[in-house]
Amino acid sequence: MGRPFLINLEGNFYSCKHCQTHLALDDDIISKSFHCRHGKAYLFDKVVNVTIGEKEERMMITGLHTVVDLFCVVCGSIVGWKYEAAYEKSQKYKEGKFILERYKVLGSDGSIYMEAQEVHHASSDADDI
């Protein structure tokens, strides 16, 4: 398959916590008020250096969505997901947008997000509150 073509971002960016591959710019954050199984998650307009998984339907806090998982192109770690479709009218703004889970990425300042114990519930799939 060969070596993957990587995009190096300039400025403040988020990166894979396992291999430090650049994933998204701080300037491309739409919202920091999303949540997932491991705590906080951020909604981005654009991400780079990811591959996508198979489309699947997921029931989330805000309703049914069609999503694809996002994998780091270098190490293959799951770093978040992309919203392909939202079925609730109020959730349509998410379509084509990306979630990066803070637990799975390094912050724009290189920080590691530690999982919040009170958020880790088997029933809290993922979404904003």
Helices and strands as residue ranges (DSSP letters): E 13-16, E 22-25, G 26-28, E 29-36, E 39-44, E 50-52, E 56-60, E 63-72, E 78-86, G 89-94, E 98-101, G 102-104, E 105-106, E 126-128
